[in-house]
Every structure is written in C-alpha cells, then in structure tokens.
Amino acid sequence: MTTILLISRCPPYPLHLGDRLIIWHLARELSRRGHVVDLLALYDCGEGPQQIDKYRSFFRHIELFAEPRRKGMAYLRRLFAPGARFATSAEGSFCPPLWQAIAARLKQGDYDLAHCFGSVSVYEYHPLFAHLPNVITPYESHTLYLQTASAQGQIGARLRLPLARRFEQFMFEPYDRCVVISEADRALLRELQPELSVDVIPNGIELERFRPPEVERDPHTLLFVGNYEYPPNQDAARILIDMVLPDVCRVVPEARLQLIGNNPPAWLREMANDRIEVSGHVPEVTPYLARGTVFVCPLRFGAGLKNKVLEALAMGIPVVATPLSIQGIDVCEGESALVAPIDQIARKTIELLGDAARRERLSTHGRALIESRYSWAQTASSYERLYEEICRAR
C-alpha cells in the first residue's frame, strides 16, 4: 500500500473534459488496490466543488481551491529570474492557499510520494515535497501543441511558442520522473531538456462501457466527437463541414454528419441542417458511437493522445484519421484504422462507406487493439511500477 499526495490542476470531474479522465480512473483504480490518495486540486469558475460526491470515495481527503487569475508579469518573472521559477513561499506562488494546504498535509500525513498532474499550474510547488519521491504528469507538451498550431498559420500560437519552450526547459527538471501520454510528447520534452527522465503511460478505456454494440449501424453517418471549447476540435469540425462532407455527398448523397460534444460555438450551431447535426453536450456518447458508420477525425494540430479515438476504436466504429489524430495510439494503418493526410480523408471515407467487409475488419481489429493495450487497469499498473521505481531509487 502506498500513500500518495495528489496535487492537480483540475478535479476529476466532469468526465467530458478529457484531462479529468486520467485523474478519475487512476484514483479509482489505485483506491481499489488498497492505495491511499489525498487530493488537493484547483478548479475554475465553471466547475466548483459541488460535484465532490462524484469522486469522494476514491480519496481519503479532498480539498479544492479556486484557481486564481495569473498575470502576465508573474509568468515573465518566472521566465527571466531563475530564482523565481519555483516558489519558496505561499506569497510567491500562483495560488497561496494551495501552497498552504500542501504544507499542512505534509505536516499531518506520512506520505510515500507526491504526484502532480498538470504543468504551469502546479509544477512550482516542488520545493515543498522535494524530500519525497515525486512525479509530475503534464499530460502533453504544450510546446508540441503550439508547434502544430503554428504550422497551421495561427499567429497567436507562433507568438506564444518561444515562451512555452522556455518554460518546458525548466519546469519538470527537478522531478524524479515526468510522465506524458505519447511518444511524440516525450521526444519534444527530451529535445528541450535532454537530461529529463520521461516515461510514456497512455490513457486507457473503460472496456465494459465502451464495447461494440449489438445494434445495426446507420448506413451513411459520419461521426466526430469532441469538446468544442478546444480549438483543434473546432478546426476539425470546420474541415468536416467545408471539405469532407461535400466531397462525400457527391458520391454518397445520403451521407450525413454528426458533430457530438460539449460547447459548440455559435458559428458551429448555425451550421446545423438536415445533413449536419450539432448536438452540444450529450449525457452519454456511446449511443452515437454505436450507431455511426465511420468515425472521421481530421485533426490538424494538437498534442497528446486523443481519448475520442480510443473510444471509437473500443466501440468498433471504423476510424478514418489524420496521422496527428492517432498519435500515441499503436494503430496499424489499414488494419485497425485508415490513416491519411487531410486532403485524402474524404476519399478514404468514401471508400469505407462502400466496403462493408472492410468496415467489419477495421471494427474487429480496432477493438482488439484497445483490449490488448489501453485499459485503465493497465494504466494504473504502469503507475504502480513507476511509483515502486522512484521510491526504491530514493
């Protein structure tokens, strides 16, 4: 049994926000295995602490703190004054109440290790628990995200990119281990900091919840699922509406597009018509994954591992995706998914709509891939091994 102090940039709920998934499932798996976890987490104004009962049973102790607004000068001071990069007092931290809570828990509890989830929101508290074995999981490299966005001509990303690179050159350096969810993220962080100890532990899937359906699929439905507060998902939706669906409809006039997920912006809601469904948040995504014909994922920028693709593969809906969309997932092109550049996505989709046997093969092999590599039990076991390694090394 290990006693863990978990310090997170967000609470483990709601689960339609992808960065909550790993905290929820990892804490649940660890608690089932007899580990003791205390949670200190930030939350934004839209979340609040009222949903604690959703995950209270996973933790021995929970405290949530409203995330304060951080000023630009605070970032610049950390960038250009090496002595300010890591906080040395509550007043010098981004969130003084979180600093004080970490210090209080360390006095009260006999922890085996400290585990941080997030990057710029939580990295700086390392001096408080430097005496313990410690690990940080930033999910992905923000530099990689900005690089891909910059390559698509996004000026804001290009301007922020040098700042992100400088932060990621020092943020994770003092930690015993850094964990990301894809090899691409590890490669980028190692490029920025060659001495950094980086592990890759991918996200998992609830295999019982996401499983191939017994119902018959719709014959001509293209499906995409995402949180539309996230710019890469908005970009993918626009590509599907402007580029993919028109090309598909010229060959398959009955084709329709479903865009499922949280907070579609006004411009996207206005695109809804008899061929395009824009649902907004739905209580359960599995019915859509069960009925869709093809899951089309034309992401052009982003980083990390795409939970939406894991869920589609687990549900057995055939996947057509760009290379970036399957980054971090051990997909075999043509066997467990069709992978193509953005200008070939429509053609691949048309081919798949006309080939039921190929759809069936992709469905079977996609599910088999998830079962063999991407369960939350496997994710938790990987973290258990990592905890043992860093504790032994100390």
C-alpha positions as CSV (number, residue, x, y, z in Angstrom):
1,M,0.0,0.0,0.0
2,T,1.3,3.5,-1.0
3,T,0.1,6.8,0.5
4,I,0.0,9.4,-2.2
5,L,-0.4,13.2,-2.1
6,L,-2.0,14.1,-5.4
7,I,-1.8,17.7,-6.5
8,S,-3.8,18.5,-9.6
9,R,-4.6,21.4,-11.9
10,C,-8.2,20.2,-12.0
11,P,-10.7,18.0,-10.2
12,P,-11.5,14.5,-11.5
13,Y,-14.9,15.6,-12.8
14,P,-16.8,16.3,-15.2
15,L,-15.5,13.5,-17.4
16,H,-16.5,15.0,-20.8
17,L,-13.4,17.3,-20.2
18,G,-10.6,14.9,-21.2
19,D,-8.0,16.0,-18.7
20,R,-10.3,14.8,-15.9
21,L,-10.4,11.2,-17.2
22,I,-7.0,10.1,-16.1
23,I,-7.3,11.5,-12.6
24,W,-10.7,9.9,-12.1
25,H,-9.7,6.5,-13.4
26,L,-6.3,6.4,-11.9
27,A,-7.6,7.4,-8.5
28,R,-10.4,4.8,-8.7
29,E,-8.0,2.0,-9.7
30,L,-5.5,2.9,-7.0
31,S,-8.1,3.1,-4.3
32,R,-9.5,-0.3,-5.4
33,R,-6.0,-1.8,-5.0
34,G,-5.6,-0.5,-1.4
35,H,-3.6,2.7,-2.0
36,V,-4.4,5.8,-0.1
37,V,-4.7,9.0,-2.1
38,D,-5.3,12.6,-0.8
39,L,-6.3,15.1,-3.4
40,L,-5.5,18.9,-3.5
41,A,-6.9,20.4,-6.7
42,L,-7.6,23.7,-8.4
43,Y,-10.9,24.3,-10.1
44,D,-12.1,27.0,-12.4
45,C,-15.3,29.1,-12.0
46,G,-17.4,26.8,-14.2
47,E,-16.7,23.7,-12.1
48,G,-17.0,24.4,-8.4
49,P,-16.7,21.9,-5.5
50,Q,-20.3,20.8,-5.6
51,Q,-19.5,17.6,-7.6
52,I,-17.1,16.2,-5.0
53,D,-19.6,13.4,-4.2
54,K,-19.0,12.0,-7.7
55,Y,-15.4,11.0,-6.6
56,R,-15.3,11.3,-2.8
57,S,-14.9,7.5,-2.4
58,F,-11.6,7.5,-4.3
59,F,-9.8,9.7,-1.9
60,R,-9.2,9.8,1.9
61,H,-9.0,13.6,1.9
62,I,-10.1,16.2,-0.7
63,E,-9.5,20.0,-0.8
64,L,-10.4,22.2,-3.8
65,F,-9.2,25.7,-4.5
66,A,-10.5,28.3,-6.9
67,E,-7.8,28.8,-9.5
68,P,-6.7,32.5,-9.3
69,R,-6.1,34.5,-12.5
70,R,-2.4,34.7,-13.2
71,K,-0.9,37.9,-14.5
72,G,1.5,38.1,-17.4
73,M,4.2,39.7,-15.3
74,A,4.1,36.6,-13.0
75,Y,5.0,34.4,-16.0
76,L,7.7,36.8,-17.2
77,R,9.3,36.9,-13.7
78,R,9.5,33.1,-13.7
79,L,11.0,33.0,-17.2
80,F,13.7,35.6,-16.7
81,A,14.5,35.4,-13.0
82,P,15.9,31.8,-12.3
83,G,15.4,32.3,-8.6
84,A,11.7,32.8,-9.1
85,R,11.0,29.8,-11.2
86,F,9.9,27.6,-8.2
87,A,8.0,29.2,-5.4
88,T,9.7,29.4,-2.0
89,S,6.7,30.8,0.0
90,A,3.0,30.9,-0.2
91,E,3.1,34.6,-1.2
92,G,5.5,33.8,-4.1
93,S,3.3,31.1,-5.6
94,F,0.5,31.3,-8.1
95,C,-2.1,30.1,-5.5
96,P,-1.1,30.8,-1.9
97,P,-4.0,28.7,-0.5
98,L,-2.8,25.6,-2.4
99,W,0.8,26.2,-1.1
100,Q,-0.5,26.4,2.5
101,A,-2.6,23.2,2.0
102,I,0.3,21.2,0.6
103,A,2.4,22.3,3.6
104,A,-0.3,21.4,6.0
105,R,-0.9,18.0,4.5
106,L,2.8,17.2,4.6
107,K,2.9,18.0,8.3
108,Q,-0.2,15.9,9.0
109,G,0.4,12.9,6.7
110,D,3.1,10.3,6.3
111,Y,3.2,10.2,2.5
112,D,5.3,7.8,0.4
113,L,5.3,10.1,-2.6
114,A,3.9,13.2,-4.2
115,H,2.3,13.2,-7.7
116,C,1.4,16.4,-9.6
117,F,-1.0,16.4,-12.5
118,G,-0.6,19.5,-14.8
119,S,2.2,21.8,-15.7
120,V,2.4,25.5,-15.2
121,S,-0.4,25.5,-12.6
122,V,1.3,23.0,-10.2
123,Y,5.0,22.5,-11.1
124,E,6.3,25.3,-8.9
125,Y,5.3,23.6,-5.6
126,H,8.1,21.1,-5.9
127,P,10.3,22.6,-3.1
128,L,7.6,21.7,-0.6
129,F,7.8,17.9,-1.3
130,A,11.3,17.7,-2.7
131,H,12.2,15.4,0.2
132,L,9.7,12.8,-1.0
133,P,9.8,10.6,-4.2
134,N,7.9,12.7,-6.7
135,V,6.5,12.6,-10.2
136,I,4.7,15.1,-12.5
137,T,2.3,14.3,-15.3
138,P,1.8,17.3,-17.6
139,Y,-0.3,15.1,-19.9
140,E,1.3,16.5,-23.0
141,S,3.9,19.0,-24.2
142,H,2.3,22.5,-24.7
143,T,5.3,23.3,-26.9
144,L,4.3,20.5,-29.2
145,Y,0.7,21.7,-29.3
146,L,1.8,25.3,-30.2
147,Q,4.2,23.9,-32.8
148,T,1.4,22.1,-34.6
149,A,-0.9,25.1,-34.3
150,S,1.8,27.5,-35.6
151,A,2.4,25.2,-38.6
152,Q,-1.3,25.8,-39.5
153,G,-0.6,29.6,-39.6
154,Q,-2.0,30.5,-36.2
155,I,-0.3,33.8,-35.2
156,G,-1.1,33.6,-31.5
157,A,0.5,30.1,-31.3
158,R,3.6,31.4,-33.1
159,L,3.9,34.2,-30.6
160,R,3.5,32.0,-27.5
161,L,5.7,29.2,-28.7
162,P,9.1,30.6,-27.5
163,L,7.6,31.2,-24.0
164,A,6.3,27.7,-23.8
165,R,9.6,26.3,-24.9
166,R,11.4,28.2,-22.2
167,F,9.0,27.0,-19.5
168,E,9.3,23.4,-20.6
169,Q,13.1,23.6,-20.5
170,F,13.0,24.0,-16.7
171,M,9.5,23.1,-15.2
172,F,10.0,19.4,-14.9
173,E,13.8,19.2,-14.4
174,P,13.8,18.7,-10.5
175,Y,11.2,15.9,-10.5
176,D,12.2,12.3,-10.1
177,R,10.1,11.4,-13.2
178,C,7.9,13.1,-15.8
179,V,5.1,11.2,-17.4
180,V,3.4,12.1,-20.7
181,I,0.8,10.1,-22.8
182,S,2.5,9.8,-26.2
183,E,6.0,9.2,-27.6
184,A,5.8,12.5,-29.6
185,D,5.4,14.5,-26.4
186,R,8.3,12.6,-24.8
187,A,10.5,13.3,-27.8
188,L,9.8,17.0,-27.7
189,L,10.4,17.3,-23.9
190,R,13.7,15.4,-24.3
191,E,14.7,17.7,-27.1
192,L,14.1,20.7,-24.8
193,Q,15.7,19.0,-21.8
194,P,18.0,16.1,-22.8
195,E,18.6,15.0,-19.2
196,L,14.9,14.8,-18.3
197,S,13.6,11.4,-17.1
198,V,10.4,11.0,-19.1
199,D,8.1,8.0,-19.2
200,V,5.1,7.4,-21.5
201,I,2.0,6.0,-19.9
202,P,-1.0,6.2,-22.2
203,N,-4.6,6.8,-21.2
204,G,-7.0,3.9,-21.0
205,I,-10.6,3.0,-21.8
206,E,-13.5,1.6,-19.7
207,L,-13.7,-1.7,-21.7
208,E,-17.1,-2.6,-20.3
209,R,-18.7,0.8,-21.0
210,F,-17.1,1.2,-24.5
211,R,-17.8,-2.0,-26.3
212,P,-19.0,-2.9,-29.8
213,P,-22.8,-2.7,-30.0
214,E,-25.3,-5.4,-30.8
215,V,-27.5,-3.0,-32.8
216,E,-27.1,-2.4,-36.5
217,R,-25.1,0.7,-37.5
218,D,-26.6,3.5,-39.6
219,P,-25.5,3.1,-43.3
220,H,-24.2,6.6,-44.1
221,T,-23.4,8.5,-40.9
222,L,-20.0,10.3,-40.4
223,L,-19.3,10.9,-36.7
224,F,-17.0,13.2,-34.9
225,V,-16.9,13.7,-31.1
226,G,-15.1,16.4,-29.2
227,N,-15.1,19.2,-26.6
228,Y,-15.6,22.3,-28.8
229,E,-14.0,24.6,-26.3
230,Y,-10.8,23.1,-27.6
231,P,-9.6,24.9,-30.8
232,P,-8.3,21.7,-32.6
233,N,-11.8,20.2,-32.4
234,Q,-13.4,23.4,-33.8
235,D,-10.9,23.3,-36.6
236,A,-11.7,19.6,-37.3
237,A,-15.5,20.4,-37.3
238,R,-14.9,23.1,-39.9
239,I,-12.9,20.7,-42.1
240,L,-15.6,18.1,-41.9
241,I,-18.3,20.6,-42.9
242,D,-16.4,22.5,-45.6
243,M,-14.2,19.8,-47.1
244,V,-15.1,16.3,-46.2
245,L,-18.9,16.2,-46.2
246,P,-19.3,17.9,-49.6
247,D,-16.9,15.6,-51.3
248,V,-18.5,12.5,-49.7
249,C,-22.0,13.7,-50.6
250,R,-21.1,14.0,-54.3
251,V,-20.5,10.2,-54.2
252,V,-22.8,9.2,-51.4
253,P,-25.8,11.6,-51.5
254,E,-27.4,10.1,-48.4
255,A,-24.4,10.8,-46.2
256,R,-24.9,12.9,-43.0
257,L,-22.6,14.3,-40.4
258,Q,-23.0,14.2,-36.6
259,L,-20.9,16.6,-34.5
260,I,-21.3,15.5,-30.9
261,G,-19.8,17.2,-27.8
262,N,-19.6,20.0,-25.3
263,N,-20.0,23.7,-26.0
264,P,-20.1,24.1,-29.8
265,P,-19.7,27.8,-30.6
266,A,-22.4,29.8,-32.2
267,W,-20.9,29.6,-35.7
268,L,-21.0,25.8,-35.4
269,R,-24.5,25.6,-34.1
270,E,-25.6,27.8,-37.1
271,M,-24.2,25.2,-39.5
272,A,-26.8,22.6,-38.4
273,N,-29.2,21.5,-41.2
274,D,-30.8,18.3,-42.4
275,R,-27.4,16.8,-43.2
276,I,-25.4,18.2,-40.2
277,E,-26.3,17.5,-36.6
278,V,-24.7,19.7,-33.9
279,S,-25.8,18.2,-30.6
280,G,-24.0,20.1,-27.9
281,H,-23.3,18.2,-24.7
282,V,-25.0,14.7,-24.5
283,P,-25.3,12.7,-21.3
284,E,-23.8,9.6,-22.9
285,V,-21.7,9.4,-26.1
286,T,-21.9,5.6,-26.5
287,P,-25.2,5.5,-28.4
288,Y,-23.7,7.7,-31.1
289,L,-20.5,5.6,-31.3
290,A,-22.8,2.6,-31.5
291,R,-24.8,3.8,-34.5
292,G,-22.3,5.8,-36.5
293,T,-20.9,4.3,-39.8
294,V,-17.4,5.9,-39.8
295,F,-15.6,7.9,-37.2
296,V,-13.8,10.7,-39.1
297,C,-11.1,12.6,-37.2
298,P,-9.3,15.2,-39.3
299,L,-7.3,16.9,-36.6
300,R,-4.5,19.2,-37.9
301,F,-3.0,20.4,-34.7
302,G,-2.7,19.4,-31.0
303,A,-0.7,17.1,-28.8
304,G,-1.1,14.2,-26.5
305,L,-3.3,11.1,-27.0
306,K,-6.8,11.5,-28.3
307,N,-9.4,9.9,-26.0
308,K,-12.1,10.3,-28.7
309,V,-10.1,7.9,-31.0
310,L,-9.6,5.4,-28.2
311,E,-13.3,5.4,-27.5
312,A,-14.2,5.0,-31.2
313,L,-11.8,2.1,-31.6
314,A,-13.1,0.4,-28.4
315,M,-16.7,0.7,-29.7
316,G,-15.7,-0.9,-33.0
317,I,-16.7,2.1,-35.2
318,P,-14.3,2.2,-38.2
319,V,-11.9,5.1,-37.9
320,V,-10.5,7.4,-40.6
321,A,-8.0,9.8,-39.2
322,T,-5.0,12.1,-39.9
323,P,-1.6,10.9,-38.5
324,L,-1.8,13.5,-35.7
325,S,-5.2,12.1,-34.6
326,I,-3.8,8.7,-33.8
327,Q,-0.5,10.0,-32.3
328,G,0.3,7.9,-29.2
329,I,-2.0,5.1,-30.3
330,D,-0.4,2.0,-31.7
331,V,-2.6,1.9,-34.8
332,C,-1.6,-0.3,-37.7
333,E,-2.7,1.6,-40.8
334,G,-5.2,-0.3,-42.9
335,E,-5.7,-2.9,-40.2
336,S,-7.1,-1.1,-37.1
337,A,-7.7,2.3,-38.8
338,L,-7.3,4.2,-42.0
339,V,-4.7,6.9,-41.7
340,A,-4.3,9.6,-44.3
341,P,-3.3,13.3,-44.8
342,I,-6.1,15.8,-44.6
343,D,-6.6,16.1,-48.4
344,Q,-7.3,12.3,-48.6
345,I,-9.7,12.0,-45.7
346,A,-12.8,12.4,-47.8
347,R,-11.6,9.8,-50.4
348,K,-10.8,7.2,-47.6
349,T,-14.2,7.8,-46.1
350,I,-15.9,7.3,-49.4
351,E,-14.0,4.0,-49.9
352,L,-15.0,2.8,-46.5
353,L,-18.7,3.7,-46.8
354,G,-18.8,1.5,-49.9
355,D,-17.0,-1.5,-48.4
356,A,-18.9,-3.2,-45.6
357,A,-16.4,-6.1,-45.3
358,R,-13.5,-3.6,-44.7
359,R,-15.5,-1.8,-42.1
360,E,-16.0,-5.0,-40.3
361,R,-12.3,-5.9,-40.4
362,L,-11.4,-2.4,-39.0
363,S,-14.0,-2.7,-36.3
364,T,-12.7,-6.1,-35.1
365,H,-9.0,-5.1,-35.2
366,G,-9.6,-1.7,-33.6
367,R,-11.4,-3.3,-30.6
368,A,-8.7,-6.0,-30.3
369,L,-6.0,-3.2,-30.2
370,I,-7.8,-1.5,-27.3
371,E,-8.3,-4.7,-25.3
372,S,-4.6,-5.6,-25.6
373,R,-3.1,-2.2,-24.9
374,Y,-5.4,0.5,-23.5
375,S,-7.3,-0.4,-20.4
376,W,-7.3,1.7,-17.2
377,A,-6.1,-1.3,-15.3
378,Q,-3.0,-1.3,-17.4
379,T,-2.5,2.4,-16.9
380,A,-2.8,2.0,-13.1
381,S,-0.4,-0.9,-13.2
382,S,2.1,1.2,-15.1
383,Y,1.9,3.9,-12.5
384,E,2.3,1.4,-9.7
385,R,5.5,0.2,-11.2
386,L,6.7,3.8,-11.6
387,Y,5.9,4.6,-8.0
388,E,7.9,1.5,-6.9
389,E,10.9,2.5,-9.0
390,I,11.1,6.1,-7.8
391,C,10.6,5.0,-4.1
392,R,13.3,2.4,-4.4
393,A,15.7,4.9,-6.0
394,R,15.2,7.2,-3.0
